Amino acid sequence: LLGAAPAMYIWYNSLRRARQAGHFGSSAAGAGAGGDGPKKRLRDALREGHNFRSLVGTAGTWFLFDVAFYGTSIFTPAILEDVFGDSQTINAMLSHGLFIAVLGVFGTRMGLAVLPKIGAKVLNTAGLAVSGACFLACALLFDARPAGGLAIFGALSITFFALTMGPNIATFVLPVVCFPTETRSRFHGLSSAGAKLGAMSGAILFPPFSSSHGVRGVMLMQAMICSVAAILSHCCLPDLDQSTDSPAVAGPDEENVEQGIELPVPTTIGVLEADEEQLQASGEGPAGDVDEDYPQSKKAQKKLEKDKLLA
């Protein structure tokens, strides 16, 4: 109940601001006039190739990540028991589980630190790729247990560190930066729905799969899942600008600058400056009536137009 308090507070303030802005009235009118307006807008957005491809990247990687993460983290005690055998005491199991949990906290802090420098896509892809390699190492070392239990535990610890540092952060950020503002909330909701399905699938599939194929089989499956997720992240997600984490699209002006083409200054700037000087000298509005406030407001408007042309 206490954890729901921040979400309820944000929900209440969002509703209050929406009422003040009159969004509810306009939404209701649009729904009454156009029938399934929101659904139609979502369909139109999905028809755009880049939006659909980005959704496959965000929802797909989030789904696969949660299958691997929750399918392993929830059953960590059972995995540790299988790794170290009957020689592991209760205190040793608690120590190992606590170490992995604390390592996950440090991984999250490290991921937040490097996210602005390398971007969400790189962080997501690298974290999934490293996790897949570590899961594969755990599977290959599994025949050496219990003598090689520490080596398996080290590979498992690195796996959790990579998962919490990379996709555990990037999967939340990617739907925000990959989609346009007008459809961002819907695509973020679809991506997070995929994540919930992944978490449920991982928790449900682990016990029967472990019983039939053993923990080594689980590690091989997790290695395959993380590898497929890394490929989806690399191929489906758009290239993002590391400084702003927004899709990097070069405009025609940027291409001309790269090719060394000097762009002419728009001639309308000179017209704006002449109009501005004429207004300052005459102090008259467009109809010839004297208005003391008009030259100042017109000057500000001209300045805005001038800044837009320069930009």
Backbone torsions as a table, in degrees:
resi	resn	phi	psi	omega
1	LEU	NA	-39.8	179.3
2	LEU	-65.9	-36.4	179.0
3	GLY	-68.0	-23.4	179.4
4	ALA	-81.4	-13.5	-176.2
5	ALA	-61.7	-46.6	178.3
6	PRO	-60.6	-41.0	179.5
7	ALA	-65.4	-39.4	178.3
8	MET	-65.7	-37.8	178.9
9	TYR	-64.5	-45.0	179.1
10	ILE	-64.7	-41.0	179.2
11	TRP	-62.1	-43.7	-179.2
12	TYR	-63.9	-45.3	-179.7
13	ASN	-67.3	-33.5	177.0
14	SER	-65.4	-41.8	177.5
15	LEU	-64.9	-40.4	-178.5
16	ARG	-65.4	-42.8	179.1
17	ARG	-68.8	-33.9	178.3
18	ALA	-67.1	-37.7	177.1
19	ARG	-66.4	-41.1	179.7
20	GLN	-64.9	-34.9	179.5
21	ALA	-82.1	-8.2	179.3
22	GLY	75.9	24.7	-178.3
23	HIS	-72.1	-30.6	-177.8
24	PHE	-66.3	-40.0	-180.0
25	GLY	-64.6	-45.5	-179.5
26	SER	-67.3	-34.1	178.6
27	SER	-68.7	-40.6	-179.8
28	ALA	-66.1	-40.6	178.8
29	ALA	-64.3	-41.4	179.2
30	GLY	-65.6	-36.9	179.3
31	ALA	-69.3	-37.5	-179.9
32	GLY	-70.7	-35.0	-177.8
33	ALA	-81.5	-40.4	-173.3
34	GLY	-104.7	2.8	179.1
35	GLY	72.2	-110.2	-176.6
36	ASP	-93.1	61.4	-177.8
37	GLY	-61.7	-51.9	-179.5
38	PRO	-59.6	-39.9	179.3
39	LYS	-64.6	-38.5	179.4
40	LYS	-65.1	-40.9	178.3
41	ARG	-63.4	-37.8	178.5
42	LEU	-66.5	-41.3	177.9
43	ARG	-63.3	-41.3	178.9
44	ASP	-63.4	-39.2	179.1
45	ALA	-67.7	-36.4	-180.0
46	LEU	-71.3	-25.1	178.0
47	ARG	-69.3	-21.7	176.3
48	GLU	-74.1	125.3	-171.9
49	GLY	-58.4	-40.7	-176.2
50	HIS	-69.3	-34.2	177.9
51	ASN	-67.9	-44.2	-180.0
52	PHE	-64.5	-41.8	179.7
53	ARG	-65.7	-40.2	177.8
54	SER	-65.6	-36.5	178.4
55	LEU	-65.3	-39.7	175.1
56	VAL	-60.5	-38.2	179.7
57	GLY	-70.3	-46.4	-176.8
58	THR	-72.8	-50.8	-178.9
59	ALA	-69.1	-39.1	-178.9
60	GLY	-66.2	-47.2	179.8
61	THR	-67.8	-36.5	178.5
62	TRP	-66.1	-40.9	177.4
63	PHE	-61.4	-51.6	-176.9
64	LEU	-66.7	-37.2	177.9
65	PHE	-61.9	-44.3	-178.7
66	ASP	-69.0	-31.5	173.7
67	VAL	-60.0	-46.8	-178.6
68	ALA	-71.0	-41.7	-174.0
69	PHE	-70.6	-54.2	-176.7
70	TYR	-74.6	-28.5	176.0
71	GLY	-68.1	-16.0	178.6
72	THR	-106.8	-46.1	-173.8
73	SER	-66.9	-37.2	-178.7
74	ILE	-66.4	-33.6	-175.8
75	PHE	-106.1	28.2	178.0
76	THR	-58.1	-44.6	178.1
77	PRO	-57.8	-41.5	179.2
78	ALA	-65.9	-37.3	178.7
79	ILE	-66.7	-44.2	179.9
80	LEU	-64.4	-37.2	178.0
81	GLU	-64.7	-38.8	178.3
82	ASP	-72.1	-29.6	-178.8
83	VAL	-74.4	-48.1	-174.4
84	PHE	-92.9	-11.5	177.7
85	GLY	77.4	-166.0	-177.1
86	ASP	-72.2	-13.4	-178.2
87	SER	-72.5	-14.6	-178.2
88	GLN	-77.7	125.8	178.0
89	THR	-84.0	170.7	178.3
90	ILE	-63.2	-42.0	179.5
91	ASN	-63.6	-39.4	178.6
92	ALA	-65.9	-39.1	178.0
93	MET	-64.5	-41.8	177.6
94	LEU	-63.4	-40.5	179.9
95	SER	-64.9	-43.4	179.0
96	HIS	-64.2	-44.0	178.6
97	GLY	-64.4	-39.2	178.2
98	LEU	-66.2	-38.5	179.5
99	PHE	-62.7	-43.2	179.4
100	ILE	-64.7	-39.4	180.0
101	ALA	-65.0	-44.3	179.0
102	VAL	-66.0	-37.0	177.9
103	LEU	-63.5	-34.6	176.6
104	GLY	-64.9	-36.4	177.4
105	VAL	-64.6	-44.9	178.1
106	PHE	-64.7	-36.0	177.0
107	GLY	-62.9	-39.9	177.4
108	THR	-64.1	-43.1	178.7
109	ARG	-64.3	-39.4	178.9
110	MET	-66.8	-40.2	178.2
111	GLY	-62.8	-41.3	177.5
112	LEU	-64.1	-30.9	-179.4
113	ALA	-74.0	-37.1	-175.7
114	VAL	-92.6	-12.5	-178.2
115	LEU	-56.5	-46.9	179.6
116	PRO	-66.7	-18.3	-175.2
117	LYS	-89.9	-38.4	-175.2
118	ILE	-110.2	-15.1	178.8
119	GLY	91.2	159.9	-174.6
120	ALA	-71.5	-38.4	-178.0
121	LYS	-65.3	-46.4	179.4
122	VAL	-63.8	-41.8	179.5
123	LEU	-62.8	-41.1	-179.6
124	ASN	-67.3	-48.4	-177.1
125	THR	-65.3	-44.8	-178.7
126	ALA	-65.9	-42.2	179.6
127	GLY	-62.4	-41.8	178.9
128	LEU	-68.6	-39.0	179.7
129	ALA	-65.4	-44.5	178.7
130	VAL	-65.1	-39.7	179.0
131	SER	-63.7	-41.4	177.1
132	GLY	-62.0	-40.3	178.3
133	ALA	-65.8	-38.5	-179.9
134	CYS	-70.4	-38.5	175.2
135	PHE	-62.0	-40.2	177.6
136	LEU	-64.4	-38.5	177.4
137	ALA	-64.4	-40.1	177.1
138	CYS	-60.3	-42.1	-179.8
139	ALA	-66.4	-40.8	-179.3
140	LEU	-69.5	-31.5	-179.1
141	LEU	-85.3	-4.5	-170.6
142	PHE	-67.3	-26.9	179.3
143	ASP	-70.9	-15.3	-177.2
144	ALA	-87.6	-1.8	-179.3
145	ARG	-72.0	155.2	-2.9
146	PRO	-84.5	-5.1	-178.7
147	ALA	-62.5	-37.7	179.3
148	GLY	-94.8	26.7	-178.0
149	GLY	-61.8	-37.3	-179.2
150	LEU	-67.3	-36.6	178.3
151	ALA	-66.2	-41.2	177.5
152	ILE	-65.3	-40.9	179.0
153	PHE	-64.5	-37.1	177.3
154	GLY	-64.8	-42.7	178.0
155	ALA	-65.3	-38.4	178.2
156	LEU	-66.4	-36.7	178.2
157	SER	-66.0	-43.0	177.6
158	ILE	-63.5	-35.2	178.4
159	THR	-61.6	-48.3	180.0
160	PHE	-65.5	-36.7	177.6
161	PHE	-63.3	-43.4	-179.9
162	ALA	-67.7	-38.3	179.7
163	LEU	-66.4	-43.6	-178.7
164	THR	-74.2	-30.4	179.5
165	MET	-76.8	-37.3	-174.2
166	GLY	-96.6	-92.3	-172.7
167	PRO	-65.9	-24.1	178.3
168	ASN	-61.6	-25.9	176.7
169	ILE	-100.1	-46.3	-172.1
170	ALA	-66.2	-33.3	-178.8
171	THR	-64.7	-27.5	176.0
172	PHE	-77.2	-31.5	-174.6
173	VAL	-85.0	-35.4	-172.0
174	LEU	-59.2	-43.8	178.3
175	PRO	-63.2	-22.3	179.4
176	VAL	-76.2	-37.2	-173.0
177	VAL	-97.9	-9.7	-175.7
178	CYS	-95.2	-13.4	-173.1
179	PHE	-121.9	152.5	178.0
180	PRO	-67.4	162.3	-173.3
181	THR	-61.5	-39.2	-173.2
182	GLU	-69.6	-19.8	179.1
183	THR	-123.0	9.5	-173.6
184	ARG	-63.2	-44.4	-175.9
185	SER	-65.8	-38.7	179.8
186	ARG	-66.4	-45.4	-179.2
187	PHE	-69.4	-32.3	175.2
188	HIS	-66.1	-38.8	176.9
189	GLY	-64.6	-41.3	177.5
190	LEU	-64.5	-39.6	179.5
191	SER	-66.0	-43.1	179.7
192	SER	-69.3	-30.2	174.6
193	ALA	-63.6	-39.7	174.4
194	GLY	-61.6	-36.2	178.4
195	ALA	-64.6	-42.5	179.7
196	LYS	-64.3	-39.3	175.4
197	LEU	-63.1	-38.1	178.0
198	GLY	-65.4	-42.5	178.9
199	ALA	-63.3	-42.4	178.6
200	MET	-65.6	-40.7	-179.6
201	SER	-64.9	-42.6	179.4
202	GLY	-63.2	-41.0	-179.5
203	ALA	-69.6	-32.1	-177.5
204	ILE	-82.2	-38.6	-172.8
205	LEU	-80.2	-22.3	-174.1
206	PHE	-62.6	-50.8	-175.9
207	PRO	-59.2	-50.6	-179.8
208	PRO	-67.2	-36.1	179.8
209	PHE	-68.1	-38.0	178.1
210	SER	-67.5	-35.8	179.6
211	SER	-68.2	-35.4	-176.3
212	SER	-88.5	-32.6	-175.0
213	HIS	-118.7	-6.8	-179.7
214	GLY	79.6	171.8	-178.5
215	VAL	-65.9	-33.0	178.0
216	ARG	-62.3	-41.6	176.2
217	GLY	-62.9	-36.6	177.1
218	VAL	-63.4	-42.5	-179.6
219	MET	-64.6	-39.2	177.0
220	LEU	-64.5	-41.0	178.5
221	MET	-64.3	-41.2	179.3
222	GLN	-66.1	-34.7	176.8
223	ALA	-64.4	-40.6	178.1
224	MET	-66.8	-41.3	-179.0
225	ILE	-63.1	-46.6	-179.4
226	CYS	-65.9	-35.4	179.1
227	SER	-66.8	-43.6	177.8
228	VAL	-64.0	-39.8	178.8
229	ALA	-64.2	-39.0	178.0
230	ALA	-64.9	-38.3	178.1
231	ILE	-66.5	-42.9	176.8
232	LEU	-60.4	-43.6	-179.4
233	SER	-62.0	-40.7	-178.0
234	HIS	-74.3	-37.8	-172.7
235	CYS	-90.0	-33.0	-172.1
236	CYS	-98.2	-29.7	-177.4
237	LEU	-79.1	141.9	179.9
238	PRO	-70.5	154.9	174.7
239	ASP	-70.6	128.2	-174.4
240	LEU	-110.6	146.1	174.0
241	ASP	-72.4	123.3	-175.2
242	GLN	-64.1	-29.8	-177.4
243	SER	-76.8	-30.6	-177.2
244	THR	-120.3	-9.4	-175.7
245	ASP	51.7	44.1	173.6
246	SER	-124.0	153.7	-178.7
247	PRO	-54.7	126.2	-177.1
248	ALA	-84.1	107.2	179.1
249	VAL	-122.9	120.8	-179.1
250	ALA	-84.0	125.0	178.2
251	GLY	-83.5	172.7	-178.6
252	PRO	-63.7	-34.7	179.3
253	ASP	-64.2	-41.1	179.9
254	GLU	-65.1	-38.2	178.7
255	GLU	-65.3	-38.9	178.9
256	ASN	-65.5	-38.5	179.3
257	VAL	-65.4	-41.1	179.2
258	GLU	-63.6	-33.5	-179.4
259	GLN	-84.2	-0.5	177.6
260	GLY	82.1	18.4	-179.8
261	ILE	-86.8	126.0	-180.0
262	GLU	-83.5	123.4	-177.2
263	LEU	-86.1	136.1	178.0
264	PRO	-72.9	148.1	176.7
265	VAL	-78.6	130.8	-178.5
266	PRO	-57.6	135.9	-178.4
267	THR	-73.1	-16.8	-179.1
268	THR	-66.8	-19.3	178.2
269	ILE	-63.7	-41.3	177.8
270	GLY	-64.0	-37.8	177.1
271	VAL	-63.1	-42.0	178.8
272	LEU	-62.6	-41.8	179.3
273	GLU	-64.4	-39.6	178.4
274	ALA	-65.0	-42.4	177.7
275	ASP	-63.1	-38.1	-179.5
276	GLU	-64.5	-43.4	178.9
277	GLU	-66.2	-37.1	179.7
278	GLN	-66.6	-40.0	178.9
279	LEU	-66.6	-40.5	179.2
280	GLN	-63.9	-35.7	-178.7
281	ALA	-75.8	-37.7	-175.2
282	SER	-89.4	-36.2	-176.7
283	GLY	68.6	24.7	-177.9
284	GLU	-113.2	153.0	176.9
285	GLY	-83.5	-172.8	-176.8
286	PRO	-67.6	-24.2	-178.8
287	ALA	-97.9	4.3	179.3
288	GLY	89.8	-2.6	179.0
289	ASP	-81.1	141.7	-179.9
290	VAL	-76.7	127.7	178.6
291	ASP	-142.1	117.9	-174.3
292	GLU	-68.6	-33.2	-176.8
293	ASP	-83.5	-18.2	-173.7
294	TYR	-65.9	-47.1	-179.1
295	PRO	-58.1	-36.9	-178.2
296	GLN	-68.4	-45.7	-179.7
297	SER	-66.6	-39.1	179.1
298	LYS	-66.1	-36.6	177.9
299	LYS	-63.5	-41.4	178.7
300	ALA	-65.4	-39.7	179.0
301	GLN	-63.9	-44.3	178.4
302	LYS	-61.8	-37.6	180.0
303	LYS	-65.5	-39.4	177.6
304	LEU	-63.2	-43.8	178.6
305	GLU	-63.7	-37.7	178.1
306	LYS	-64.3	-42.3	-179.9
307	ASP	-65.5	-37.1	179.1
308	LYS	-65.1	-40.9	179.3
309	LEU	-66.5	-38.2	177.5
310	LEU	-67.4	-35.2	179.1
311	ALA	-70.2	NA	NA
